[in-house]
């Protein structure tokens, strides 16, 4: 069964490229255009194995999204590993149980694949 990844990215071209690249590597992808859209995706089953999260988005940015799912009464949402994907120069804090890794834009696909496989393997069991 392939890993399922939720790609949360407001830029249509970047989101499409990430999804195409991940699907070519055998991942199943869900998509959202911002944090609010991502919350709606998380209402449906199946829940993703990992969330790739852009930090700078309209309506609800990455930091607000992380805060929201960690306050959600459905505790399983807070356990989904998150990889921040960002072009911002602002330091993204990697608090335990929140953001597991940070990938800088433009995305190096080899780095992305290594990061995802390591996190997913560690969280599978």
C-alpha positions in Angstrom: 0.0 0.0 0.0 1.6 3.3 -1.0 2.2 6.1 1.4 -0.4 8.9 1.2 0.9 12.5 1.2 -1.2 15.7 1.5 0.5 18.5 -0.4 -0.6 21.9 0.9 0.6 24.6 -1.5 -1.1 27.7 -2.8 1.0 28.0 -6.0 -0.7 25.8 -8.7 2.4 25.1 -10.7 4.5 24.2 -7.6 1.7 22.0 -6.2 1.2 20.2 -9.6 5.0 19.6 -10.0 5.3 18.2 -6.5 2.4 15.9 -6.9 3.6 14.7 -10.3 7.1 14.0 -8.9 5.7 12.2 -5.8 3.3 10.1 -7.8 6.2 9.1 -10.1 8.0 7.8 -7.0 5.0 5.7 -6.0 3.3 8.0 -3.5 -0.5 8.6 -3.5 -1.2 12.3 -3.2 -4.0 14.5 -1.9 -3.9 18.2 -2.4 -5.0 21.5 -0.8 -4.5 25.1 -1.8 -4.1 26.5 1.8 -4.6 25.6 5.4 -8.4 25.9 5.4 -8.6 23.6 2.4 -6.2 21.2 4.1 -8.5 21.0 7.1 -11.4 20.1 4.9 -9.3 17.4 3.3 -8.4 16.0 6.7 -12.2 15.7 7.5 -12.3 12.9 4.9 -10.8 9.5 5.1 -8.3 8.1 4.6 -6.0 10.3 6.6 -2.6 11.0 5.0 0.6 9.5 6.3 2.4 12.8 6.0 1.7 16.5 5.2 3.9 18.6 3.0 3.1 22.2 4.1 3.9 25.5 2.4 4.3 28.0 5.2 3.3 31.2 3.3 -0.3 30.9 2.1 -3.4 33.1 2.0 -6.4 32.5 4.3 -4.5 30.2 6.7 -0.8 29.9 6.6 1.4 27.0 7.6 2.0 28.1 11.2 -1.8 28.7 11.8 -2.5 25.3 10.3 0.0 23.5 12.6 -1.5 25.3 15.6 -5.0 24.4 14.6 -4.4 20.7 14.1 -2.5 20.5 17.4 -5.5 21.9 19.2 -8.0 19.7 17.4 -9.9 17.2 19.6 -9.1 14.5 17.1 -5.7 13.7 18.5 -4.7 11.6 15.5 -4.3 14.7 13.4 -1.5 16.0 15.6 0.4 12.8 15.1 0.6 13.2 11.3 4.2 14.1 10.4 4.6 17.5 8.8 7.4 18.6 6.4 7.5 22.3 5.9 8.3 23.4 2.3 9.1 27.1 2.2 10.9 29.9 0.4 10.8 32.1 3.5 14.0 33.2 5.1 12.2 33.2 8.4 13.4 30.3 10.5 10.8 27.5 10.8 10.8 26.0 14.3 10.9 22.3 14.4 9.1 21.6 17.7 8.9 17.9 18.6 5.6 16.5 17.3 5.0 19.4 15.0 7.3 20.1 12.1 9.6 17.1 11.4 11.7 18.7 8.7 12.1 21.8 6.5 12.7 21.7 2.8 13.7 24.9 1.1 12.3 26.1 -2.2 13.3 25.6 -4.9 12.9 22.0 -3.9 15.7 19.6 -4.5 13.8 16.4 -5.3 16.6 14.0 -4.2 16.6 15.8 -0.8 12.8 15.7 -0.7 12.7 11.9 -1.4 15.3 11.1 1.2 13.5 13.2 3.8 10.1 11.8 3.1 11.3 8.2 3.1 13.1 8.6 6.4 10.2 10.2 8.2 7.6 7.8 6.7 9.7 4.7 7.6 10.2 5.9 11.1 6.5 6.6 11.6 5.0 3.6 9.8 5.2 1.1 12.6 
